[in-house]
Amino acid sequence: MLLKFMLTPRGLAFDRFLVKWTGHSLLNRIFARDAGFEPQPALLLVTRGRRSGQERAVALPYFVIDGKSMVVGSKGGAPTDPFWVQNLRANPEAKIYVRRKPRAVRARIAEGEERARYWSRLTETVSSYREYEKRTDRQIPVVVLDEVR
């Protein structure tokens, strides 16, 4: 029942509010509990729509590996990238909120050996990423968020 609500537009808006102001995602906790892994800290990613030019916000679990913050464009193993990855490919400048603090970032998709190293560490932390990888023919993007000073 709660998951059903959290996947509605109102539930997703509520989750974005929670992440922006508390750093915790209720939706992330539900998915983590169901998949059997520890919930990850969450951030609010604000991108610019590639067609509309409007700001678009999404709450995402994030990971810090080797001092780099990153998010994963898994979309549950769907055949296409999430909208926010498509937006970042068109315009890599974005804003994140981590524990209420806004930060300007420049996103880049990890490639080659760097991606392989991060992907290995990510799948150790969240084993369901391996399952998502099996469901799709696309390479799941690992998006590194470099802070802009």
FIDREN-455943 format. One line per 3 residues: their letters; for each residue x, y, z of N, C-alpha, C, O. Coordinates in nm, 4 decimals, always signed. Example, Ala and Ser with C-alpha at 12.3 -4.5 7.8 and 13.67 -1.06 7.14 Angstrom:
2
AS> +1.3190/-0.5690/+0.7800/+1.2300/-0.4500/+0.7800/+1.3200/-0.3300/+0.7800/+1.4236/-0.3319/+0.8465  +1.2850/-0.2250/+0.7080/+1.3670/-0.1060/+0.7140/+1.2900/+0.0030/+0.7870/+1.3409/+0.1138/+0.8039
//
This chain:
149
MLL> +0.0819/-0.1198/+0.0000/+0.0000/+0.0000/+0.0000/+0.0871/+0.1274/+0.0000/+0.0634/+0.2202/-0.0773  +0.1886/+0.1292/+0.0888/+0.2765/+0.2455/+0.0954/+0.3557/+0.2606/-0.0341/+0.3696/+0.3714/-0.0861  +0.4078/+0.1490/-0.0864/+0.4830/+0.1552/-0.2117/+0.3956/+0.2085/-0.3245/+0.4407/+0.2897/-0.4052
KFM> +0.2732/+0.1640/-0.3301/+0.1811/+0.2098/-0.4342/+0.1643/+0.3618/-0.4281/+0.1669/+0.4293/-0.5310  +0.1470/+0.4156/-0.3058/+0.1357/+0.5607/-0.2901/+0.2657/+0.6307/-0.3300/+0.2627/+0.7330/-0.3985  +0.3811/+0.5751/-0.2867/+0.5094/+0.6406/-0.3125/+0.5413/+0.6490/-0.4608/+0.6221/+0.7326/-0.5014
LTP> +0.4796/+0.5642/-0.5430/+0.5041/+0.5677/-0.6870/+0.4080/+0.6586/-0.7622/+0.4160/+0.6698/-0.8846  +0.3170/+0.7239/-0.6899/+0.2270/+0.8209/-0.7525/+0.2988/+0.9558/-0.7618/+0.4001/+0.9756/-0.6948  +0.2485/+1.0486/-0.8431/+0.3111/+1.1814/-0.8476/+0.3207/+1.2482/-0.7095/+0.4215/+1.3118/-0.6788
RGL> +0.2178/+1.2343/-0.6275/+0.2223/+1.2937/-0.4922/+0.3267/+1.2253/-0.4050/+0.3994/+1.2913/-0.3306  +0.3340/+1.0926/-0.4145/+0.4326/+1.0188/-0.3363/+0.5745/+1.0537/-0.3767/+0.6617/+1.0693/-0.2912  +0.5982/+1.0662/-0.5070/+0.7318/+1.1033/-0.5554/+0.7671/+1.2454/-0.5125/+0.8820/+1.2728/-0.4782
AFD> +0.6695/+1.3356/-0.5141/+0.6932/+1.4728/-0.4679/+0.7272/+1.4727/-0.3187/+0.8165/+1.5450/-0.2746  +0.6557/+1.3917/-0.2422/+0.6831/+1.3796/-0.0986/+0.8250/+1.3268/-0.0761/+0.8962/+1.3761/+0.0113  +0.8658/+1.2276/-0.1539/+0.9996/+1.1712/-0.1406/+1.1061/+1.2758/-0.1743/+1.2077/+1.2854/-0.1055
RFL> +1.0832/+1.3537/-0.2793/+1.1796/+1.4599/-0.3139/+1.1911/+1.5599/-0.1998/+1.3012/+1.6048/-0.1679  +1.0781/+1.5956/-0.1376/+1.0783/+1.6862/-0.0231/+1.1606/+1.6271/+0.0909/+1.2448/+1.6952/+0.1493  +1.1356/+1.4997/+0.1222/+1.2104/+1.4338/+0.2306/+1.3603/+1.4357/+0.2038/+1.4394/+1.4669/+0.2928
VKW> +1.3990/+1.4027/+0.0824/+1.5418/+1.3971/+0.0494/+1.6046/+1.5348/+0.0584/+1.7136/+1.5504/+0.1135  +1.5366/+1.6345/+0.0048/+1.5933/+1.7701/+0.0064/+1.6148/+1.8195/+0.1491/+1.7156/+1.8839/+0.1779  +1.5208/+1.7897/+0.2383/+1.5267/+1.8471/+0.3720/+1.5814/+1.7544/+0.4797/+1.6230/+1.8021/+0.5853
TGH> +1.5828/+1.6232/+0.4563/+1.6341/+1.5325/+0.5593/+1.7498/+1.4462/+0.5100/+1.8267/+1.3939/+0.5906  +1.7628/+1.4310/+0.3778/+1.8667/+1.3437/+0.3233/+1.8271/+1.1976/+0.3215/+1.9089/+1.1116/+0.2888  +1.7021/+1.1679/+0.3564/+1.6541/+1.0299/+0.3580/+1.5400/+1.0127/+0.2597/+1.4528/+1.0988/+0.2480
SLL> +1.5415/+0.9013/+0.1898/+1.4375/+0.8701/+0.0928/+1.3553/+0.7521/+0.1428/+1.4084/+0.6429/+0.1630  +1.2263/+0.7742/+0.1626/+1.1369/+0.6668/+0.2035/+1.1284/+0.5612/+0.0936/+1.1276/+0.4415/+0.1222  +1.1222/+0.6049/-0.0305/+1.1152/+0.5117/-0.1432/+1.2413/+0.4246/-0.1504/+1.2323/+0.3042/-0.1745
NRI> +1.3571/+0.4849/-0.1298/+1.4835/+0.4111/-0.1280/+1.4806/+0.3057/-0.0172/+1.5256/+0.1930/-0.0379  +1.4285/+0.3411/+0.0986/+1.4220/+0.2465/+0.2106/+1.3298/+0.1288/+0.1775/+1.3606/+0.0145/+0.2110  +1.2181/+0.1566/+0.1127/+1.1246/+0.0501/+0.0751/+1.1912/-0.0455/-0.0234/+1.1866/-0.1670/-0.0047
FAR> +1.2536/+0.0091/-0.1288/+1.3206/-0.0759/-0.2281/+1.4350/-0.1548/-0.1651/+1.4523/-0.2730/-0.1949  +1.5131/-0.0908/-0.0786/+1.6256/-0.1592/-0.0140/+1.5751/-0.2735/+0.0734/+1.6306/-0.3834/+0.0707  +1.4717/-0.2481/+0.1496/+1.4158/-0.3533/+0.2354/+1.3687/-0.4715/+0.1512/+1.3972/-0.5867/+0.1839
DAG> +1.2967/-0.4429/+0.0429/+1.2443/-0.5495/-0.0432/+1.3551/-0.6263/-0.1140/+1.3412/-0.7461/-0.1383  +1.4658/-0.5584/-0.1476/+1.5762/-0.6241/-0.2194/+1.6792/-0.6861/-0.1251/+1.7664/-0.7612/-0.1688  +1.6692/-0.6551/+0.0036/+1.7583/-0.7160/+0.1006/+1.8939/-0.6493/+0.1157/+1.9911/-0.7165/+0.1502
FEP> +1.9036/-0.5177/+0.0908/+2.0299/-0.4484/+0.1145/+2.0043/-0.3243/+0.1990/+1.8905/-0.2801/+0.2143  +2.1111/-0.2695/+0.2531/+2.1011/-0.1503/+0.3367/+2.0631/-0.0286/+0.2528/+2.1172/-0.0099/+0.1438  +1.9708/+0.0548/+0.3020/+1.9382/+0.1767/+0.2276/+2.0610/+0.2674/+0.2176/+2.1387/+0.2794/+0.3123
QPA> +2.0769/+0.3297/+0.1033/+2.1878/+0.4217/+0.0804/+2.1429/+0.5639/+0.1119/+2.0234/+0.5933/+0.1071  +2.2376/+0.6533/+0.1444/+2.1984/+0.7930/+0.1587/+2.1438/+0.8431/+0.0253/+2.1770/+0.7897/-0.0805  +2.0612/+0.9444/+0.0314/+1.9975/+0.9949/-0.0903/+2.0330/+1.1413/-0.1128/+2.0645/+1.2152/-0.0195
LLL> +2.0267/+1.1802/-0.2390/+2.0440/+1.3202/-0.2760/+1.9307/+1.3594/-0.3690/+1.8641/+1.2741/-0.4278  +1.9101/+1.4878/-0.3811/+1.8139/+1.5403/-0.4774/+1.8956/+1.5967/-0.5928/+1.9775/+1.6868/-0.5743  +1.8726/+1.5430/-0.7114/+1.9420/+1.5875/-0.8322/+1.8485/+1.6757/-0.9124/+1.7371/+1.6352/-0.9457
VTR> +1.8937/+1.7965/-0.9434/+1.8135/+1.8900/-1.0227/+1.8846/+1.9106/-1.1562/+1.9955/+1.9637/-1.1619  +1.8182/+1.8675/-1.2633/+1.8725/+1.8808/-1.3987/+1.7869/+1.9793/-1.4763/+1.6812/+2.0219/-1.4298  +1.8334/+2.0146/-1.5943/+1.7566/+2.0978/-1.6856/+1.7033/+2.0057/-1.7945/+1.7799/+1.9321/-1.8567
GRR> +1.5715/+2.0094/-1.8180/+1.5103/+1.9246/-1.9200/+1.5722/+1.9487/-2.0562/+1.5880/+2.0637/-2.0972  +1.6073/+1.8432/-2.1265/+1.6779/+1.8571/-2.2547/+1.5899/+1.9187/-2.3614/+1.6418/+1.9823/-2.4532  +1.4594/+1.9023/-2.3532/+1.3681/+1.9628/-2.4520/+1.2997/+2.0869/-2.3972/+1.2911/+2.1892/-2.4652
SGQ> +1.2509/+2.0777/-2.2734/+1.1711/+2.1868/-2.2170/+1.2564/+2.3000/-2.1609/+1.2131/+2.4153/-2.1588  +1.3768/+2.2677/-2.1157/+1.4593/+2.3673/-2.0487/+1.4159/+2.3912/-1.9050/+1.4768/+2.4723/-1.8352  +1.3120/+2.3223/-1.8595/+1.2613/+2.3365/-1.7227/+1.3469/+2.2566/-1.6257/+1.4065/+2.1555/-1.6629
ERA> +1.3527/+2.3030/-1.4999/+1.4225/+2.2257/-1.3978/+1.3431/+2.0999/-1.3664/+1.2206/+2.1032/-1.3553  +1.4148/+1.9890/-1.3522/+1.3553/+1.8594/-1.3188/+1.4317/+1.8028/-1.1995/+1.5548/+1.8002/-1.2005  +1.3606/+1.7579/-1.0979/+1.4255/+1.7054/-0.9778/+1.3897/+1.5591/-0.9569/+1.2772/+1.5164/-0.9825
VAL> +1.4874/+1.4842/-0.9103/+1.4673/+1.3425/-0.8815/+1.5500/+1.3064/-0.7582/+1.6639/+1.3506/-0.7431  +1.4908/+1.2254/-0.6704/+1.5609/+1.1749/-0.5526/+1.6295/+1.0438/-0.5908/+1.5674/+0.9553/-0.6497  +1.7576/+1.0320/-0.5568/+1.8356/+0.9146/-0.5946/+1.9279/+0.8720/-0.4812/+1.9792/+0.9562/-0.4075
PYF> +1.9490/+0.7410/-0.4671/+2.0557/+0.6981/-0.3767/+2.1894/+0.7385/-0.4393/+2.2055/+0.7348/-0.5613  +2.2839/+0.7767/-0.3551/+2.4158/+0.8105/-0.4087/+2.5228/+0.7350/-0.3324/+2.5020/+0.6855/-0.2217  +2.6374/+0.7285/-0.3963/+2.7487/+0.6515/-0.3436/+2.8732/+0.7378/-0.3497/+2.8874/+0.8205/-0.4397
VID> +2.9630/+0.7192/-0.2550/+3.0928/+0.7868/-0.2575/+3.1985/+0.6775/-0.2658/+3.2126/+0.5960/-0.1747  +3.2727/+0.6772/-0.3767/+3.3805/+0.5810/-0.3984/+3.5052/+0.6597/-0.4361/+3.5029/+0.7431/-0.5265  +3.6123/+0.6321/-0.3662/+3.7391/+0.7027/-0.3897/+3.7209/+0.8541/-0.3862/+3.7830/+0.9266/-0.4639
GKS> +3.6357/+0.9010/-0.2960/+3.6129/+1.0439/-0.2800/+3.5233/+1.1071/-0.3852/+3.5034/+1.2286/-0.3838  +3.4685/+1.0269/-0.4767/+3.3819/+1.0775/-0.5838/+3.2367/+1.0403/-0.5542/+3.2068/+0.9256/-0.5211  +3.1469/+1.1380/-0.5664/+3.0037/+1.1115/-0.5522/+2.9495/+1.0645/-0.6860/+2.9861/+1.1165/-0.7914
MVV> +2.8607/+0.9644/-0.6800/+2.8045/+0.9120/-0.8043/+2.6648/+0.8577/-0.7826/+2.6258/+0.8223/-0.6713  +2.5902/+0.8520/-0.8926/+2.4569/+0.7934/-0.8965/+2.4534/+0.6949/-1.0128/+2.5360/+0.7009/-1.1039  +2.3564/+0.6047/-1.0079/+2.3487/+0.4975/-1.1074/+2.2171/+0.5101/-1.1834/+2.1103/+0.5204/-1.1229
GSK> +2.2255/+0.5091/-1.3164/+2.1069/+0.5192/-1.4030/+2.0504/+0.3833/-1.4368/+2.0420/+0.3473/-1.5542  +2.0114/+0.3072/-1.3360/+1.9696/+0.1679/-1.3591/+1.8282/+0.1566/-1.4159/+1.8034/+0.0737/-1.5034  +1.7371/+0.2373/-1.3681/+1.5959/+0.2322/-1.4095/+1.5426/+0.0893/-1.4023/+1.4612/+0.0472/-1.4844
GGA> +1.5911/+0.0153/-1.3010/+1.5443/-0.1208/-1.2793/+1.5747/-0.2168/-1.3929/+1.5110/-0.3216/-1.4040  +1.6716/-0.1824/-1.4780/+1.7055/-0.2681/-1.5906/+1.6182/-0.2459/-1.7127/+1.6147/-0.3299/-1.8026  +1.5480/-0.1340/-1.7170/+1.4640/-0.1000/-1.8334/+1.5529/-0.0796/-1.9564/+1.6728/-0.0554/-1.9426
PTD> +1.4947/-0.0893/-2.0771/+1.5763/-0.0796/-2.1990/+1.6289/+0.0608/-2.2300/+1.7174/+0.0753/-2.3143  +1.5769/+0.1639/-2.1642/+1.6228/+0.3009/-2.1900/+1.6762/+0.3645/-2.0623/+1.6401/+0.3244/-1.9516  +1.7621/+0.4637/-2.0793/+1.8145/+0.5373/-1.9646/+1.7044/+0.6200/-1.8993/+1.6086/+0.6591/-1.9660
PFW> +1.7170/+0.6469/-1.7694/+1.6212/+0.7356/-1.7034/+1.6287/+0.8757/-1.7649/+1.7306/+0.9141/-1.8223  +1.5202/+0.9507/-1.7521/+1.5156/+1.0860/-1.8100/+1.6274/+1.1731/-1.7582/+1.6805/+1.2554/-1.8326  +1.6648/+1.1571/-1.6315/+1.7670/+1.2445/-1.5745/+1.9043/+1.2182/-1.6366/+1.9850/+1.3106/-1.6476
VQN> +1.9323/+1.0946/-1.6773/+2.0588/+1.0652/-1.7468/+2.0563/+1.1322/-1.8837/+2.1552/+1.1929/-1.9249  +1.9442/+1.1218/-1.9541/+1.9316/+1.1859/-2.0851/+1.9491/+1.3375/-2.0718/+2.0135/+1.4005/-2.1557  +1.8912/+1.3959/-1.9656/+1.9070/+1.5396/-1.9428/+2.0531/+1.5760/-1.9171/+2.1019/+1.6770/-1.9679
LRA> +2.1231/+1.4942/-1.8385/+2.2637/+1.5229/-1.8078/+2.3526/+1.5059/-1.9299/+2.4525/+1.5766/-1.9434  +2.3190/+1.4147/-2.0181/+2.3967/+1.4014/-2.1418/+2.3822/+1.5279/-2.2263/+2.4784/+1.5714/-2.2897  +2.2636/+1.5865/-2.2275/+2.2396/+1.7087/-2.3050/+2.2993/+1.8311/-2.2364/+2.3485/+1.9221/-2.3031
NPE> +2.2950/+1.8335/-2.1035/+2.3467/+1.9467/-2.0275/+2.4027/+1.8940/-1.8950/+2.3262/+1.8698/-1.8017  +2.5346/+1.8759/-1.8854/+2.5931/+1.8152/-1.7659/+2.5947/+1.9041/-1.6410/+2.6266/+1.8572/-1.5318  +2.5606/+2.0310/-1.6571/+2.5566/+2.1194/-1.5402/+2.4281/+2.0903/-1.4620/+2.3190/+2.0875/-1.5190
AKI> +2.4424/+2.0685/-1.3304/+2.3268/+2.0346/-1.2480/+2.3495/+2.0868/-1.1061/+2.4531/+2.1452/-1.0744  +2.2494/+2.0636/-1.0229/+2.2587/+2.0981/-0.8821/+2.2161/+1.9762/-0.8021/+2.1243/+1.9040/-0.8411  +2.2831/+1.9539/-0.6907/+2.2412/+1.8477/-0.6004/+2.2186/+1.9075/-0.4621/+2.2785/+2.0088/-0.4260
YVR> +2.1321/+1.8437/-0.3864/+2.1126/+1.8760/-0.2460/+2.1509/+1.7523/-0.1666/+2.0920/+1.6453/-0.1822  +2.2509/+1.7695/-0.0812/+2.2940/+1.6624/+0.0071/+2.2857/+1.7171/+0.1488/+2.3524/+1.8145/+0.1836  +2.2026/+1.6525/+0.2298/+2.1818/+1.6981/+0.3681/+2.1520/+1.8475/+0.3735/+2.2149/+1.9216/+0.4491
RKP> +2.0564/+1.8905/+0.2934/+2.0065/+2.0290/+0.2856/+2.1000/+2.1259/+0.2145/+2.0606/+2.2394/+0.1874  +2.2205/+2.0853/+0.1839/+2.3159/+2.1786/+0.1244/+2.3135/+2.1668/-0.0271/+2.3363/+2.0589/-0.0818  +2.2852/+2.2795/-0.0959/+2.2903/+2.2758/-0.2421/+2.4351/+2.2842/-0.2899/+2.5176/+2.3546/-0.2317
RAV> +2.4639/+2.2104/-0.3974/+2.5972/+2.2125/-0.4564/+2.5831/+2.2099/-0.6074/+2.5030/+2.1339/-0.6618  +2.6604/+2.2923/-0.6742/+2.6652/+2.2884/-0.8205/+2.7592/+2.1752/-0.8600/+2.8673/+2.1605/-0.8030  +2.7175/+2.0952/-0.9580/+2.7990/+1.9831/-1.0044/+2.8030/+1.9804/-1.1561/+2.7181/+2.0379/-1.2243
RAR> +2.9031/+1.9127/-1.2057/+2.9134/+1.8815/-1.3483/+2.9160/+1.7293/-1.3562/+3.0031/+1.6640/-1.2987  +2.8202/+1.6749/-1.4273/+2.8066/+1.5293/-1.4370/+2.8858/+1.4761/-1.5550/+2.8989/+1.5417/-1.6583  +2.9381/+1.3559/-1.5371/+3.0022/+1.2866/-1.6479/+2.9755/+1.1374/-1.6312/+2.9687/+1.0854/-1.5199
IAE> +2.9608/+1.0710/-1.7440/+2.9366/+0.9274/-1.7448/+3.0725/+0.8578/-1.7394/+3.1571/+0.8787/-1.8263  +3.0929/+0.7752/-1.6370/+3.2189/+0.7010/-1.6258/+3.2291/+0.6018/-1.7410/+3.1307/+0.5379/-1.7783  +3.3485/+0.5899/-1.7964/+3.3728/+0.5012/-1.9115/+3.4902/+0.4092/-1.8825/+3.5702/+0.4346/-1.7924
GEE> +3.4991/+0.3030/-1.9594/+3.6154/+0.2150/-1.9603/+3.6512/+0.1574/-1.8253/+3.5655/+0.1092/-1.7513  +3.7807/+0.1634/-1.7943/+3.8326/+0.1038/-1.6711/+3.7749/+0.1725/-1.5479/+3.7481/+0.1071/-1.4471  +3.7557/+0.3048/-1.5555/+3.6986/+0.3773/-1.4420/+3.5591/+0.3238/-1.4110/+3.5271/+0.2976/-1.2951
RAR> +3.4753/+0.3074/-1.5149/+3.3408/+0.2557/-1.4939/+3.3461/+0.1139/-1.4376/+3.2720/+0.0810/-1.3450  +3.4328/+0.0306/-1.4929/+3.4442/-0.1081/-1.4466/+3.4802/-0.1139/-1.2982/+3.4243/-0.1941/-1.2233  +3.5729/-0.0291/-1.2566/+3.6131/-0.0245/-1.1155/+3.4970/+0.0185/-1.0274/+3.4703/-0.0437/-0.9245
YWS> +3.4270/+0.1259/-1.0676/+3.3129/+0.1732/-0.9888/+3.1998/+0.0715/-0.9895/+3.1379/+0.0464/-0.8861  +3.1722/+0.0123/-1.1067/+3.0616/-0.0834/-1.1184/+3.0844/-0.2030/-1.0260/+2.9908/-0.2510/-0.9619  +3.2065/-0.2502/-1.0194/+3.2394/-0.3621/-0.9317/+3.2089/-0.3274/-0.7863/+3.1497/-0.4082/-0.7147
RLT> +3.2479/-0.2105/-0.7430/+3.2230/-0.1669/-0.6050/+3.0744/-0.1448/-0.5808/+3.0230/-0.1784/-0.4740  +3.0050/-0.0884/-0.6796/+2.8610/-0.0630/-0.6641/+2.7826/-0.1928/-0.6512/+2.6917/-0.2024/-0.5687  +2.8166/-0.2921/-0.7317/+2.7429/-0.4180/-0.7261/+2.7735/-0.4966/-0.5985/+2.6939/-0.5812/-0.5578
ETV> +2.8868/-0.4699/-0.5357/+2.9150/-0.5285/-0.4045/+2.8220/-0.4691/-0.2995/+2.7765/-0.5389/-0.2088  +2.7941/-0.3399/-0.3126/+2.7091/-0.2693/-0.2165/+2.5617/-0.2982/-0.2407/+2.4872/-0.3253/-0.1465  +2.5193/-0.2924/-0.3674/+2.3790/-0.3121/-0.4039/+2.3733/-0.4250/-0.5067/+2.3885/-0.4022/-0.6267
SSY> +2.3515/-0.5455/-0.4584/+2.3564/-0.6635/-0.5454/+2.2476/-0.6615/-0.6531/+2.2635/-0.7254/-0.7571  +2.1384/-0.5899/-0.6304/+2.0311/-0.5874/-0.7318/+2.0761/-0.5191/-0.8602/+2.0120/-0.5382/-0.9636  +2.1833/-0.4403/-0.8586/+2.2348/-0.3813/-0.9823/+2.2791/-0.4899/-1.0802/+2.2667/-0.4734/-1.2015
REY> +2.3311/-0.6016/-1.0269/+2.3687/-0.7133/-1.1149/+2.2461/-0.7688/-1.1873/+2.2524/-0.8019/-1.3057  +2.1357/-0.7784/-1.1155/+2.0106/-0.8276/-1.1754/+1.9600/-0.7301/-1.2811/+1.9146/-0.7720/-1.3876  +1.9673/-0.6009/-1.2523/+1.9241/-0.4997/-1.3495/+2.0075/-0.5095/-1.4764/+1.9558/-0.4956/-1.5872
EKR> +2.1379/-0.5336/-1.4589/+2.2288/-0.5446/-1.5724/+2.1893/-0.6616/-1.6633/+2.2010/-0.6523/-1.7854  +2.1427/-0.7708/-1.6037/+2.1019/-0.8881/-1.6808/+1.9739/-0.8639/-1.7600/+1.9508/-0.9290/-1.8619  +1.8907/-0.7711/-1.7139/+1.7610/-0.7442/-1.7774/+1.7696/-0.6571/-1.9016/+1.6729/-0.6475/-1.9771
TDR> +1.8838/-0.5937/-1.9237/+1.8917/-0.4949/-2.0317/+2.0133/-0.5166/-2.1204/+2.1127/-0.5762/-2.0789  +2.0037/-0.4673/-2.2433/+2.1166/-0.4733/-2.3360/+2.2044/-0.3490/-2.3254/+2.3179/-0.3491/-2.3731  +2.1529/-0.2435/-2.2634/+2.2316/-0.1200/-2.2532/+2.3306/-0.1296/-2.1379/+2.3118/-0.2066/-2.0436
QIP> +2.4356/-0.0502/-2.1477/+2.5279/-0.0404/-2.0358/+2.4682/+0.0593/-1.9366/+2.4409/+0.1741/-1.9717  +2.4485/+0.0152/-1.8144/+2.3884/+0.1021/-1.7126/+2.4884/+0.2123/-1.6782/+2.6013/+0.1836/-1.6386  +2.4471/+0.3387/-1.6931/+2.5408/+0.4491/-1.6684/+2.5734/+0.4681/-1.5203/+2.4860/+0.4641/-1.4338
VVV> +2.7009/+0.4888/-1.4951/+2.7488/+0.5323/-1.3643/+2.7858/+0.6789/-1.3837/+2.8784/+0.7116/-1.4579  +2.7122/+0.7664/-1.3160/+2.7275/+0.9107/-1.3371/+2.8054/+0.9701/-1.2195/+2.7597/+0.9682/-1.1052  +2.9229/+1.0222/-1.2504/+3.0084/+1.0852/-1.1511/+2.9692/+1.2327/-1.1442/+2.9557/+1.2997/-1.2466
LDE> +2.9512/+1.2816/-1.0216/+2.9083/+1.4201/-1.0004/+3.0261/+1.4994/-0.9428/+3.0517/+1.4964/-0.8224  +3.0962/+1.5691/-1.0299/+3.2110/+1.6494/-0.9883/+3.1621/+1.7863/-0.9436/+3.0944/+1.8572/-1.0180  +3.1980/+1.8224/-0.8196/+3.1551/+1.9510/-0.7659/+3.2232/+2.0658/-0.8409/+3.3425/+2.0602/-0.8707
VR> +3.1448/+2.1699/-0.8707/+3.1947/+2.2890/-0.9382/+3.2164/+2.3952/-0.8312/+3.1268/+2.4239/-0.7518  +3.3331/+2.4517/-0.8296/+3.3636/+2.5532/-0.7256/+3.3606/+2.6911/-0.7850/+3.3835/+2.7893/-0.7143
//
